[in-house]
Amino acid sequence: MSGLSHITVRKHSFLSSAAFGLSAIVITVILSATVVALYGVHLASEKSDRVIGLAQSAVKGLPEFQQALPPDAW
């Protein structure tokens, strides 16, 4: 053995630690939103007939709903 090896420990500054933490949070949020969106697309494609039927019944019921509302207070 010819010589000793030196170990250098570099501590992160506050700004680099904050940048690492913020980027970890952003990546986690993006991945979570992607998973939720993909699951929503999967659910919508699986239940598309029910979703379309629900939307059609909601549109058909809008005039009745509007008539059931109280008159404007203006």
PQR file with spaces between the fields and no chain letter, atoms N, CA, C, O and H, PARSE charges and radii, in Angstrom:
ATOM       1  N    MET     1       0.842   -1.161    0.000 -0.4000 1.5000
ATOM       2  CA   MET     1       0.000    0.000    0.000 -0.0000 2.0000
ATOM       3  C    MET     1       0.891    1.229    0.000  0.5500 1.7000
ATOM       4  O    MET     1       1.712    1.438    0.893 -0.5500 1.4000
ATOM       5  N    SER     2       0.706    2.000   -0.991 -0.4000 1.5000
ATOM       6  CA   SER     2       1.600    3.137   -1.150 -0.0000 2.0000
ATOM       7  C    SER     2       1.143    4.355   -0.366  0.5500 1.7000
ATOM       8  O    SER     2       1.974    5.141    0.088 -0.5500 1.4000
ATOM       9  H    SER     2       0.039    1.830   -1.717  0.4000 1.0000
ATOM      10  N    GLY     3      -0.129    4.522   -0.203 -0.4000 1.5000
ATOM      11  CA   GLY     3      -0.553    5.723    0.508 -0.0000 2.0000
ATOM      12  C    GLY     3      -1.961    5.587    1.049  0.5500 1.7000
ATOM      13  O    GLY     3      -2.695    4.655    0.719 -0.5500 1.4000
ATOM      14  H    GLY     3      -0.804    3.883   -0.571  0.4000 1.0000
ATOM      15  N    LEU     4      -2.302    6.519    1.865 -0.4000 1.5000
ATOM      16  CA   LEU     4      -3.629    6.535    2.438 -0.0000 2.0000
ATOM      17  C    LEU     4      -4.604    7.184    1.453  0.5500 1.7000
ATOM      18  O    LEU     4      -4.257    8.138    0.757 -0.5500 1.4000
ATOM      19  H    LEU     4      -1.706    7.276    2.133  0.4000 1.0000
ATOM      20  N    SER     5      -5.805    6.661    1.408 -0.4000 1.5000
ATOM      21  CA   SER     5      -6.816    7.299    0.562 -0.0000 2.0000
ATOM      22  C    SER     5      -7.614    8.280    1.419  0.5500 1.7000
ATOM      23  O    SER     5      -7.979    7.994    2.559 -0.5500 1.4000
ATOM      24  H    SER     5      -6.087    5.886    1.973  0.4000 1.0000
ATOM      25  N    HIS     6      -7.861    9.404    0.850 -0.4000 1.5000
ATOM      26  CA   HIS     6      -8.577   10.448    1.572 -0.0000 2.0000
ATOM      27  C    HIS     6     -10.053   10.414    1.183  0.5500 1.7000
ATOM      28  O    HIS     6     -10.392   10.283    0.007 -0.5500 1.4000
ATOM      29  H    HIS     6      -7.565    9.637   -0.077  0.4000 1.0000
ATOM      30  N    ILE     7     -10.899   10.530    2.151 -0.4000 1.5000
ATOM      31  CA   ILE     7     -12.345   10.572    1.926 -0.0000 2.0000
ATOM      32  C    ILE     7     -12.791   12.010    2.115  0.5500 1.7000
ATOM      33  O    ILE     7     -12.549   12.616    3.159 -0.5500 1.4000
ATOM      34  H    ILE     7     -10.624   10.636    3.107  0.4000 1.0000
ATOM      35  N    THR     8     -13.435   12.543    1.110 -0.4000 1.5000
ATOM      36  CA   THR     8     -13.916   13.919    1.170 -0.0000 2.0000
ATOM      37  C    THR     8     -15.430   13.896    1.312  0.5500 1.7000
ATOM      38  O    THR     8     -16.123   13.296    0.490 -0.5500 1.4000
ATOM      39  H    THR     8     -13.631   12.051    0.262  0.4000 1.0000
ATOM      40  N    VAL     9     -15.934   14.529    2.324 -0.4000 1.5000
ATOM      41  CA   VAL     9     -17.372   14.623    2.548 -0.0000 2.0000
ATOM      42  C    VAL     9     -17.784   16.053    2.244  0.5500 1.7000
ATOM      43  O    VAL     9     -17.314   17.001    2.873 -0.5500 1.4000
ATOM      44  H    VAL     9     -15.371   15.017    2.992  0.4000 1.0000
ATOM      45  N    ARG    10     -18.680   16.191    1.259 -0.4000 1.5000
ATOM      46  CA   ARG    10     -19.149   17.524    0.887 -0.0000 2.0000
ATOM      47  C    ARG    10     -20.582   17.684    1.394  0.5500 1.7000
ATOM      48  O    ARG    10     -21.485   16.954    0.986 -0.5500 1.4000
ATOM      49  H    ARG    10     -19.062   15.421    0.748  0.4000 1.0000
ATOM      50  N    LYS    11     -20.763   18.617    2.261 -0.4000 1.5000
ATOM      51  CA   LYS    11     -22.103   18.880    2.787 -0.0000 2.0000
ATOM      52  C    LYS    11     -22.840   19.809    1.825  0.5500 1.7000
ATOM      53  O    LYS    11     -22.246   20.686    1.197 -0.5500 1.4000
ATOM      54  H    LYS    11     -20.029   19.210    2.593  0.4000 1.0000
ATOM      55  N    HIS    12     -24.135   19.592    1.731 -0.4000 1.5000
ATOM      56  CA   HIS    12     -24.956   20.438    0.859 -0.0000 2.0000
ATOM      57  C    HIS    12     -25.280   21.741    1.578  0.5500 1.7000
ATOM      58  O    HIS    12     -25.436   21.787    2.798 -0.5500 1.4000
ATOM      59  H    HIS    12     -24.618   18.880    2.241  0.4000 1.0000
ATOM      60  N    SER    13     -25.373   22.787    0.780 -0.4000 1.5000
ATOM      61  CA   SER    13     -25.793   24.066    1.344 -0.0000 2.0000
ATOM      62  C    SER    13     -27.311   24.058    1.495  0.5500 1.7000
ATOM      63  O    SER    13     -27.988   23.127    1.059 -0.5500 1.4000
ATOM      64  H    SER    13     -25.247   22.749   -0.211  0.4000 1.0000
ATOM      65  N    PHE    14     -27.828   25.101    2.114 -0.4000 1.5000
ATOM      66  CA   PHE    14     -29.272   25.192    2.304 -0.0000 2.0000
ATOM      67  C    PHE    14     -29.993   25.245    0.963  0.5500 1.7000
ATOM      68  O    PHE    14     -31.017   24.587    0.780 -0.5500 1.4000
ATOM      69  H    PHE    14     -27.279   25.858    2.469  0.4000 1.0000
ATOM      70  N    LEU    15     -29.464   26.023    0.027 -0.4000 1.5000
ATOM      71  CA   LEU    15     -30.137   26.165   -1.269 -0.0000 2.0000
ATOM      72  C    LEU    15     -30.116   24.857   -2.064  0.5500 1.7000
ATOM      73  O    LEU    15     -31.106   24.513   -2.709 -0.5500 1.4000
ATOM      74  H    LEU    15     -28.632   26.558    0.175  0.4000 1.0000
ATOM      75  N    SER    16     -29.006   24.130   -2.025 -0.4000 1.5000
ATOM      76  CA   SER    16     -28.983   22.861   -2.764 -0.0000 2.0000
ATOM      77  C    SER    16     -29.914   21.839   -2.114  0.5500 1.7000
ATOM      78  O    SER    16     -30.570   21.066   -2.812 -0.5500 1.4000
ATOM      79  H    SER    16     -28.202   24.410   -1.501  0.4000 1.0000
ATOM      80  N    SER    17     -29.975   21.832   -0.795 -0.4000 1.5000
ATOM      81  CA   SER    17     -30.903   20.923   -0.107 -0.0000 2.0000
ATOM      82  C    SER    17     -32.347   21.292   -0.424  0.5500 1.7000
ATOM      83  O    SER    17     -33.182   20.414   -0.640 -0.5500 1.4000
ATOM      84  H    SER    17     -29.442   22.460   -0.228  0.4000 1.0000
ATOM      85  N    ALA    18     -32.643   22.591   -0.453 -0.4000 1.5000
ATOM      86  CA   ALA    18     -33.997   23.033   -0.797 -0.0000 2.0000
ATOM      87  C    ALA    18     -34.339   22.667   -2.234  0.5500 1.7000
ATOM      88  O    ALA    18     -35.470   22.275   -2.520 -0.5500 1.4000
ATOM      89  H    ALA    18     -31.964   23.304   -0.278  0.4000 1.0000
ATOM      90  N    ALA    19     -33.371   22.793   -3.142 -0.4000 1.5000
ATOM      91  CA   ALA    19     -33.611   22.434   -4.541 -0.0000 2.0000
ATOM      92  C    ALA    19     -33.870   20.937   -4.677  0.5500 1.7000
ATOM      93  O    ALA    19     -34.776   20.527   -5.402 -0.5500 1.4000
ATOM      94  H    ALA    19     -32.452   23.111   -2.909  0.4000 1.0000
ATOM      95  N    PHE    20     -33.082   20.123   -3.986 -0.4000 1.5000
ATOM      96  CA   PHE    20     -33.308   18.672   -4.021 -0.0000 2.0000
ATOM      97  C    PHE    20     -34.687   18.330   -3.459  0.5500 1.7000
ATOM      98  O    PHE    20     -35.409   17.523   -4.046 -0.5500 1.4000
ATOM      99  H    PHE    20     -32.346   20.456   -3.396  0.4000 1.0000
ATOM     100  N    GLY    21     -35.053   18.923   -2.350 -0.4000 1.5000
ATOM     101  CA   GLY    21     -36.354   18.644   -1.749 -0.0000 2.0000
ATOM     102  C    GLY    21     -37.502   19.078   -2.624  0.5500 1.7000
ATOM     103  O    GLY    21     -38.475   18.343   -2.788 -0.5500 1.4000
ATOM     104  H    GLY    21     -34.467   19.578   -1.874  0.4000 1.0000
ATOM     105  N    LEU    22     -37.399   20.279   -3.195 -0.4000 1.5000
ATOM     106  CA   LEU    22     -38.456   20.791   -4.062 -0.0000 2.0000
ATOM     107  C    LEU    22     -38.593   19.944   -5.322  0.5500 1.7000
ATOM     108  O    LEU    22     -39.706   19.656   -5.762 -0.5500 1.4000
ATOM     109  H    LEU    22     -36.608   20.877   -3.062  0.4000 1.0000
ATOM     110  N    SER    23     -37.469   19.548   -5.899 -0.4000 1.5000
ATOM     111  CA   SER    23     -37.555   18.717   -7.101 -0.0000 2.0000
ATOM     112  C    SER    23     -38.144   17.345   -6.771  0.5500 1.7000
ATOM     113  O    SER    23     -38.873   16.782   -7.588 -0.5500 1.4000
ATOM     114  H    SER    23     -36.564   19.782   -5.542  0.4000 1.0000
ATOM     115  N    ALA    24     -37.847   16.804   -5.605 -0.4000 1.5000
ATOM     116  CA   ALA    24     -38.442   15.528   -5.204 -0.0000 2.0000
ATOM     117  C    ALA    24     -39.951   15.655   -5.043  0.5500 1.7000
ATOM     118  O    ALA    24     -40.700   14.761   -5.436 -0.5500 1.4000
ATOM     119  H    ALA    24     -37.255   17.261   -4.941  0.4000 1.0000
ATOM     120  N    ILE    25     -40.394   16.765   -4.466 -0.4000 1.5000
ATOM     121  CA   ILE    25     -41.830   16.992   -4.301 -0.0000 2.0000
ATOM     122  C    ILE    25     -42.511   17.145   -5.652  0.5500 1.7000
ATOM     123  O    ILE    25     -43.579   16.576   -5.877 -0.5500 1.4000
ATOM     124  H    ILE    25     -39.786   17.491   -4.147  0.4000 1.0000
ATOM     125  N    VAL    26     -41.902   17.909   -6.555 -0.4000 1.5000
ATOM     126  CA   VAL    26     -42.485   18.123   -7.890 -0.0000 2.0000
ATOM     127  C    VAL    26     -42.568   16.802   -8.650  0.5500 1.7000
ATOM     128  O    VAL    26     -43.583   16.519   -9.288 -0.5500 1.4000
ATOM     129  H    VAL    26     -41.034   18.372   -6.372  0.4000 1.0000
ATOM     130  N    ILE    27     -41.524   16.001   -8.588 -0.4000 1.5000
ATOM     131  CA   ILE    27     -41.537   14.712   -9.275 -0.0000 2.0000
ATOM     132  C    ILE    27     -42.618   13.802   -8.692  0.5500 1.7000
ATOM     133  O    ILE    27     -43.318   13.115   -9.436 -0.5500 1.4000
ATOM     134  H    ILE    27     -40.700   16.231   -8.070  0.4000 1.0000
ATOM     135  N    THR    28     -42.755   13.795   -7.384 -0.4000 1.5000
ATOM     136  CA   THR    28     -43.789   12.977   -6.743 -0.0000 2.0000
ATOM     137  C    THR    28     -45.184   13.416   -7.157  0.5500 1.7000
ATOM     138  O    THR    28     -46.041   12.578   -7.433 -0.5500 1.4000
ATOM     139  H    THR    28     -42.187   14.353   -6.779  0.4000 1.0000
ATOM     140  N    VAL    29     -45.420   14.722   -7.203 -0.4000 1.5000
ATOM     141  CA   VAL    29     -46.740   15.232   -7.607 -0.0000 2.0000
ATOM     142  C    VAL    29     -47.034   14.877   -9.062  0.5500 1.7000
ATOM     143  O    VAL    29     -48.150   14.478   -9.392 -0.5500 1.4000
ATOM     144  H    VAL    29     -44.723   15.403   -6.979  0.4000 1.0000
ATOM     145  N    ILE    30     -46.038   15.022   -9.926 -0.4000 1.5000
ATOM     146  CA   ILE    30     -46.241   14.705  -11.347 -0.0000 2.0000
ATOM     147  C    ILE    30     -46.545   13.221  -11.519  0.5500 1.7000
ATOM     148  O    ILE    30     -47.461   12.861  -12.259 -0.5500 1.4000
ATOM     149  H    ILE    30     -45.132   15.347   -9.657  0.4000 1.0000
ATOM     150  N    LEU    31     -45.798   12.365  -10.854 -0.4000 1.5000
ATOM     151  CA   LEU    31     -46.045   10.927  -10.964 -0.0000 2.0000
ATOM     152  C    LEU    31     -47.410   10.544  -10.401  0.5500 1.7000
ATOM     153  O    LEU    31     -48.107    9.712  -10.982 -0.5500 1.4000
ATOM     154  H    LEU    31     -45.054   12.657  -10.253  0.4000 1.0000
ATOM     155  N    SER    32     -47.794   11.138   -9.285 -0.4000 1.5000
ATOM     156  CA   SER    32     -49.101   10.839   -8.695 -0.0000 2.0000
ATOM     157  C    SER    32     -50.234   11.297   -9.604  0.5500 1.7000
ATOM     158  O    SER    32     -51.217   10.577   -9.785 -0.5500 1.4000
ATOM     159  H    SER    32     -47.228   11.814   -8.814  0.4000 1.0000
ATOM     160  N    ALA    33     -50.103   12.487  -10.175 -0.4000 1.5000
ATOM     161  CA   ALA    33     -51.135   13.000  -11.080 -0.0000 2.0000
ATOM     162  C    ALA    33     -51.234   12.130  -12.335  0.5500 1.7000
ATOM     163  O    ALA    33     -52.328   11.909  -12.854 -0.5500 1.4000
ATOM     164  H    ALA    33     -49.305   13.071  -10.028  0.4000 1.0000
ATOM     165  N    THR    34     -50.104   11.643  -12.815 -0.4000 1.5000
ATOM     166  CA   THR    34     -50.115   10.767  -13.985 -0.0000 2.0000
ATOM     167  C    THR    34     -50.830    9.458  -13.680  0.5500 1.7000
ATOM     168  O    THR    34     -51.621    8.974  -14.490 -0.5500 1.4000
ATOM     169  H    THR    34     -49.215   11.823  -12.393  0.4000 1.0000
ATOM     170  N    VAL    35     -50.555    8.890  -12.524 -0.4000 1.5000
ATOM     171  CA   VAL    35     -51.216    7.635  -12.139 -0.0000 2.0000
ATOM     172  C    VAL    35     -52.720    7.843  -12.000  0.5500 1.7000
ATOM     173  O    VAL    35     -53.506    7.018  -12.466 -0.5500 1.4000
ATOM     174  H    VAL    35     -49.913    9.283  -11.866  0.4000 1.0000
ATOM     175  N    VAL    36     -53.126    8.938  -11.363 -0.4000 1.5000
ATOM     176  CA   VAL    36     -54.555    9.214  -11.195 -0.0000 2.0000
ATOM     177  C    VAL    36     -55.219    9.446  -12.549  0.5500 1.7000
ATOM     178  O    VAL    36     -56.330    8.969  -12.783 -0.5500 1.4000
ATOM     179  H    VAL    36     -52.488    9.608  -10.985  0.4000 1.0000
ATOM     180  N    ALA    37     -54.549   10.175  -13.443 -0.4000 1.5000
ATOM     181  CA   ALA    37     -55.121   10.434  -14.773 -0.0000 2.0000
ATOM     182  C    ALA    37     -55.242    9.143  -15.578  0.5500 1.7000
ATOM     183  O    ALA    37     -56.256    8.914  -16.236 -0.5500 1.4000
ATOM     184  H    ALA    37     -53.647   10.562  -13.253  0.4000 1.0000
ATOM     185  N    LEU    38     -54.220    8.306  -15.528 -0.4000 1.5000
ATOM     186  CA   LEU    38     -54.290    7.040  -16.262 -0.0000 2.0000
ATOM     187  C    LEU    38     -55.384    6.133  -15.704  0.5500 1.7000
ATOM     188  O    LEU    38     -56.081    5.463  -16.466 -0.5500 1.4000
ATOM     189  H    LEU    38     -53.395    8.492  -14.993  0.4000 1.0000
ATOM     190  N    TYR    39     -55.538    6.108  -14.398 -0.4000 1.5000
ATOM     191  CA   TYR    39     -56.615    5.309  -13.806 -0.0000 2.0000
ATOM     192  C    TYR    39     -57.979    5.879  -14.202  0.5500 1.7000
ATOM     193  O    TYR    39     -58.913    5.121  -14.465 -0.5500 1.4000
ATOM     194  H    TYR    39     -54.972    6.653  -13.779  0.4000 1.0000
ATOM     195  N    GLY    40     -58.098    7.205  -14.246 -0.4000 1.5000
ATOM     196  CA   GLY    40     -59.355    7.829  -14.678 -0.0000 2.0000
ATOM     197  C    GLY    40     -59.687    7.489  -16.117  0.5500 1.7000
ATOM     198  O    GLY    40     -60.844    7.221  -16.442 -0.5500 1.4000
ATOM     199  H    GLY    40     -57.340    7.820  -14.032  0.4000 1.0000
ATOM     200  N    VAL    41     -58.681    7.499  -16.983 -0.4000 1.5000
ATOM     201  CA   VAL    41     -58.907    7.135  -18.389 -0.0000 2.0000
ATOM     202  C    VAL    41     -59.315    5.675  -18.491  0.5500 1.7000
ATOM     203  O    VAL    41     -60.204    5.327  -19.269 -0.5500 1.4000
ATOM     204  H    VAL    41     -57.741    7.717  -16.719  0.4000 1.0000
ATOM     205  N    HIS    42     -58.673    4.826  -17.713 -0.4000 1.5000
ATOM     206  CA   HIS    42     -59.028    3.400  -17.712 -0.0000 2.0000
ATOM     207  C    HIS    42     -60.464    3.201  -17.241  0.5500 1.7000
ATOM     208  O    HIS    42     -61.218    2.428  -17.832 -0.5500 1.4000
ATOM     209  H    HIS    42     -57.951    5.109  -17.082  0.4000 1.0000
ATOM     210  N    LEU    43     -60.836    3.902  -16.179 -0.4000 1.5000
ATOM     211  CA   LEU    43     -62.188    3.786  -15.649 -0.0000 2.0000
ATOM     212  C    LEU    43     -63.206    4.328  -16.642  0.5500 1.7000
ATOM     213  O    LEU    43     -64.268    3.734  -16.830 -0.5500 1.4000
ATOM     214  H    LEU    43     -60.223    4.530  -15.699  0.4000 1.0000
ATOM     215  N    ALA    44     -62.890    5.448  -17.275 -0.4000 1.5000
ATOM     216  CA   ALA    44     -63.819    6.047  -18.240 -0.0000 2.0000
ATOM     217  C    ALA    44     -63.996    5.150  -19.460  0.5500 1.7000
ATOM     218  O    ALA    44     -65.103    5.023  -19.982 -0.5500 1.4000
ATOM     219  H    ALA    44     -62.028    5.931  -17.122  0.4000 1.0000
ATOM     220  N    SER    45     -62.921    4.535  -19.911 -0.4000 1.5000
ATOM     221  CA   SER    45     -63.052    3.661  -21.077 -0.0000 2.0000
ATOM     222  C    SER    45     -63.829    2.396  -20.724  0.5500 1.7000
ATOM     223  O    SER    45     -64.538    1.835  -21.559 -0.5500 1.4000
ATOM     224  H    SER    45     -62.021    4.638  -19.487  0.4000 1.0000
ATOM     225  N    GLU    46     -63.684    1.960  -19.483 -0.4000 1.5000
ATOM     226  CA   GLU    46     -64.398    0.765  -19.050 -0.0000 2.0000
ATOM     227  C    GLU    46     -65.882    1.045  -18.836  0.5500 1.7000
ATOM     228  O    GLU    46     -66.715    0.171  -19.078 -0.5500 1.4000
ATOM     229  H    GLU    46     -63.108    2.416  -18.805  0.4000 1.0000
ATOM     230  N    LYS    47     -66.215    2.219  -18.398 -0.4000 1.5000
ATOM     231  CA   LYS    47     -67.596    2.569  -18.067 -0.0000 2.0000
ATOM     232  C    LYS    47     -68.137    3.661  -18.981  0.5500 1.7000
ATOM     233  O    LYS    47     -68.950    4.481  -18.555 -0.5500 1.4000
ATOM     234  H    LYS    47     -65.539    2.929  -18.202  0.4000 1.0000
ATOM     235  N    SER    48     -67.695    3.677  -20.224 -0.4000 1.5000
ATOM     236  CA   SER    48     -68.061    4.772  -21.128 -0.0000 2.0000
ATOM     237  C    SER    48     -69.567    4.839  -21.376  0.5500 1.7000
ATOM     238  O    SER    48     -70.122    5.933  -21.474 -0.5500 1.4000
ATOM     239  H    SER    48     -67.034    3.011  -20.571  0.4000 1.0000
ATOM     240  N    ASP    49     -70.230    3.700  -21.479 -0.4000 1.5000
ATOM     241  CA   ASP    49     -71.674    3.713  -21.709 -0.0000 2.0000
ATOM     242  C    ASP    49     -72.410    4.365  -20.537  0.5500 1.7000
ATOM     243  O    ASP    49     -73.357    5.127  -20.732 -0.5500 1.4000
ATOM     244  H    ASP    49     -69.779    2.811  -21.399  0.4000 1.0000
ATOM     245  N    ARG    50     -71.963    4.058  -19.326 -0.4000 1.5000
ATOM     246  CA   ARG    50     -72.610    4.647  -18.149 -0.0000 2.0000
ATOM     247  C    ARG    50     -72.343    6.149  -18.080  0.5500 1.7000
ATOM     248  O    ARG    50     -73.222    6.927  -17.710 -0.5500 1.4000
ATOM     249  H    ARG    50     -71.194    3.439  -19.168  0.4000 1.0000
ATOM     250  N    VAL    51     -71.131    6.545  -18.435 -0.4000 1.5000
ATOM     251  CA   VAL    51     -70.777    7.967  -18.392 -0.0000 2.0000
ATOM     252  C    VAL    51     -71.580    8.746  -19.427  0.5500 1.7000
ATOM     253  O    VAL    51     -72.081    9.832  -19.138 -0.5500 1.4000
ATOM     254  H    VAL    51     -70.417    5.913  -18.736  0.4000 1.0000
ATOM     255  N    ILE    52     -71.701    8.196  -20.626 -0.4000 1.5000
ATOM     256  CA   ILE    52     -72.473    8.870  -21.680 -0.0000 2.0000
ATOM     257  C    ILE    52     -73.943    8.941  -21.283  0.5500 1.7000
ATOM     258  O    ILE    52     -74.581    9.975  -21.479 -0.5500 1.4000
ATOM     259  H    ILE    52     -71.293    7.314  -20.861  0.4000 1.0000
ATOM     260  N    GLY    53     -74.483    7.878  -20.738 -0.4000 1.5000
ATOM     261  CA   GLY    53     -75.884    7.890  -20.286 -0.0000 2.0000
ATOM     262  C    GLY    53     -76.111    8.899  -19.173  0.5500 1.7000
ATOM     263  O    GLY    53     -77.129    9.591  -19.150 -0.5500 1.4000
ATOM     264  H    GLY    53     -73.965    7.038  -20.579  0.4000 1.0000
ATOM     265  N    LEU    54     -75.161    8.981  -18.250 -0.4000 1.5000
ATOM     266  CA   LEU    54     -75.271    9.952  -17.166 -0.0000 2.0000
ATOM     267  C    LEU    54     -75.227   11.383  -17.701  0.5500 1.7000
ATOM     268  O    LEU    54     -75.989   12.239  -17.252 -0.5500 1.4000
ATOM     269  H    LEU    54     -74.334    8.419  -18.268  0.4000 1.0000
ATOM     270  N    ALA    55     -74.338   11.639  -18.657 -0.4000 1.5000
ATOM     271  CA   ALA    55     -74.239   12.980  -19.236 -0.0000 2.0000
ATOM     272  C    ALA    55     -75.524   13.335  -19.989  0.5500 1.7000
ATOM     273  O    ALA    55     -76.001   14.466  -19.899 -0.5500 1.4000
ATOM     274  H    ALA    55     -73.719   10.943  -19.022  0.4000 1.0000
ATOM     275  N    GLN    56     -76.077   12.391  -20.717 -0.4000 1.5000
ATOM     276  CA   GLN    56     -77.312   12.659  -21.457 -0.0000 2.0000
ATOM     277  C    GLN    56     -78.472   12.934  -20.508  0.5500 1.7000
ATOM     278  O    GLN    56     -79.267   13.841  -20.754 -0.5500 1.4000
ATOM     279  H    GLN    56     -75.689   11.472  -20.789  0.4000 1.0000
ATOM     280  N    SER    57     -78.580   12.171  -19.438 -0.4000 1.5000
ATOM     281  CA   SER    57     -79.670   12.408  -18.494 -0.0000 2.0000
ATOM     282  C    SER    57     -79.478   13.738  -17.763  0.5500 1.7000
ATOM     283  O    SER    57     -80.455   14.409  -17.430 -0.5500 1.4000
ATOM     284  H    SER    57     -77.934   11.434  -19.239  0.4000 1.0000
ATOM     285  N    ALA    58     -78.223   14.123  -17.511 -0.4000 1.5000
ATOM     286  CA   ALA    58     -77.971   15.412  -16.867 -0.0000 2.0000
ATOM     287  C    ALA    58     -78.381   16.554  -17.784  0.5500 1.7000
ATOM     288  O    ALA    58     -78.965   17.535  -17.324 -0.5500 1.4000
ATOM     289  H    ALA    58     -77.429   13.578  -17.781  0.4000 1.0000
ATOM     290  N    VAL    59     -78.083   16.441  -19.063 -0.4000 1.5000
ATOM     291  CA   VAL    59     -78.458   17.489  -20.011 -0.0000 2.0000
ATOM     292  C    VAL    59     -79.970   17.550  -20.164  0.5500 1.7000
ATOM     293  O    VAL    59     -80.529   18.642  -20.257 -0.5500 1.4000
ATOM     294  H    VAL    59     -77.608   15.644  -19.436  0.4000 1.0000
ATOM     295  N    LYS    60     -80.640   16.414  -20.192 -0.4000 1.5000
ATOM     296  CA   LYS    60     -82.094   16.392  -20.315 -0.0000 2.0000
ATOM     297  C    LYS    60     -82.773   16.968  -19.072  0.5500 1.7000
ATOM     298  O    LYS    60     -83.859   17.538  -19.169 -0.5500 1.4000
ATOM     299  H    LYS    60     -80.186   15.526  -20.116  0.4000 1.0000
ATOM     300  N    GLY    61     -82.140   16.822  -17.908 -0.4000 1.5000
ATOM     301  CA   GLY    61     -82.737   17.299  -16.664 -0.0000 2.0000
ATOM     302  C    GLY    61     -82.442   18.755  -16.348  0.5500 1.7000
ATOM     303  O    GLY    61     -82.965   19.283  -15.367 -0.5500 1.4000
ATOM     304  H    GLY    61     -81.257   16.359  -17.830  0.4000 1.0000
ATOM     305  N    LEU    62     -81.618   19.419  -17.151 -0.4000 1.5000
ATOM     306  CA   LEU    62     -81.272   20.808  -16.857 -0.0000 2.0000
ATOM     307  C    LEU    62     -82.470   21.759  -16.876  0.5500 1.7000
ATOM     308  O    LEU    62     -82.566   22.593  -15.975 -0.5500 1.4000
ATOM     309  H    LEU    62     -81.193   18.990  -17.948  0.4000 1.0000
ATOM     310  N    PRO    63     -83.394   21.687  -17.851 -0.5600 1.5000
ATOM     311  CA   PRO    63     -84.539   22.605  -17.819  0.2800 2.0000
ATOM     312  C    PRO    63     -85.399   22.438  -16.561  0.5500 1.7000
ATOM     313  O    PRO    63     -85.854   23.430  -15.990 -0.5500 1.4000
ATOM     314  N    GLU    64     -85.621   21.217  -16.134 -0.4000 1.5000
ATOM     315  CA   GLU    64     -86.404   20.981  -14.917 -0.0000 2.0000
ATOM     316  C    GLU    64     -85.663   21.530  -13.699  0.5500 1.7000
ATOM     317  O    GLU    64     -86.271   22.113  -12.802 -0.5500 1.4000
ATOM     318  H    GLU    64     -85.251   20.412  -16.597  0.4000 1.0000
ATOM     319  N    PHE    65     -84.360   21.340  -13.680 -0.4000 1.5000
ATOM     320  CA   PHE    65     -83.562   21.850  -12.572 -0.0000 2.0000
ATOM     321  C    PHE    65     -83.595   23.370  -12.540  0.5500 1.7000
ATOM     322  O    PHE    65     -83.675   23.971  -11.469 -0.5500 1.4000
ATOM     323  H    PHE    65     -83.866   20.866  -14.409  0.4000 1.0000
ATOM     324  N    GLN    66     -83.535   23.986  -13.705 -0.4000 1.5000
ATOM     325  CA   GLN    66     -83.562   25.452  -13.780 -0.0000 2.0000
ATOM     326  C    GLN    66     -84.913   25.998  -13.324  0.5500 1.7000
ATOM     327  O    GLN    66     -84.970   27.049  -12.684 -0.5500 1.4000
ATOM     328  H    GLN    66     -83.471   23.498  -14.575  0.4000 1.0000
ATOM     329  N    GLN    67     -85.979   25.310  -13.641 -0.4000 1.5000
ATOM     330  CA   GLN    67     -87.314   25.766  -13.224 -0.0000 2.0000
ATOM     331  C    GLN    67     -87.491   25.570  -11.716  0.5500 1.7000
ATOM     332  O    GLN    67     -88.243   26.316  -11.088 -0.5500 1.4000
ATOM     333  H    GLN    67     -85.932   24.457  -14.160  0.4000 1.0000
ATOM     334  N    ALA    68     -86.824   24.597  -11.135 -0.4000 1.5000
ATOM     335  CA   ALA    68     -86.957   24.336   -9.699 -0.0000 2.0000
ATOM     336  C    ALA    68     -86.175   25.338   -8.850  0.5500 1.7000
ATOM     337  O    ALA    68     -86.406   25.444   -7.645 -0.5500 1.4000
ATOM     338  H    ALA    68     -86.214   23.992  -11.645  0.4000 1.0000
ATOM     339  N    LEU    69     -85.263   26.063   -9.464 -0.4000 1.5000
ATOM     340  CA   LEU    69     -84.473   27.041   -8.715 -0.0000 2.0000
ATOM     341  C    LEU    69     -85.329   28.259   -8.356  0.5500 1.7000
ATOM     342  O    LEU    69     -86.263   28.590   -9.086 -0.5500 1.4000
ATOM     343  H    LEU    69     -85.075   25.977  -10.443  0.4000 1.0000
ATOM     344  N    PRO    70     -85.025   28.917   -7.259 -0.5600 1.5000
ATOM     345  CA   PRO    70     -85.766   30.138   -6.922  0.2800 2.0000
ATOM     346  C    PRO    70     -85.416   31.253   -7.909  0.5500 1.7000
ATOM     347  O    PRO    70     -84.355   31.230   -8.531 -0.5500 1.4000
ATOM     348  N    PRO    71     -86.317   32.228   -8.044 -0.5600 1.5000
ATOM     349  CA   PRO    71     -86.035   33.322   -8.980  0.2800 2.0000
ATOM     350  C    PRO    71     -84.834   34.139   -8.478  0.5500 1.7000
ATOM     351  O    PRO    71     -84.484   34.114   -7.298 -0.5500 1.4000
ATOM     352  N    ASP    72     -84.228   34.855   -9.412 -0.4000 1.5000
ATOM     353  CA   ASP    72     -83.065   35.694   -9.070 -0.0000 2.0000
ATOM     354  C    ASP    72     -83.445   36.738   -8.038  0.5500 1.7000
ATOM     355  O    ASP    72     -84.560   37.260   -8.051 -0.5500 1.4000
ATOM     356  H    ASP    72     -84.513   34.876  -10.370  0.4000 1.0000
ATOM     357  N    ALA    73     -82.527   37.036   -7.157 -0.4000 1.5000
ATOM     358  CA   ALA    73     -82.770   38.039   -6.116 -0.0000 2.0000
ATOM     359  C    ALA    73     -82.465   39.448   -6.609  0.5500 1.7000
ATOM     360  O    ALA    73     -82.619   40.404   -5.849 -0.5500 1.4000
ATOM     361  H    ALA    73     -81.622   36.612   -7.147  0.4000 1.0000
ATOM     362  N    TRP    74     -82.051   39.598   -7.818 -0.4000 1.5000
ATOM     363  CA   TRP    74     -81.711   40.928   -8.324 -0.0000 2.0000
ATOM     364  C    TRP    74     -82.973   41.644   -8.566  0.5500 1.7000
ATOM     365  O    TRP    74     -82.955   42.796   -8.999 -0.5500 1.4000
ATOM     366  H    TRP    74     -81.925   38.822   -8.435  0.4000 1.0000
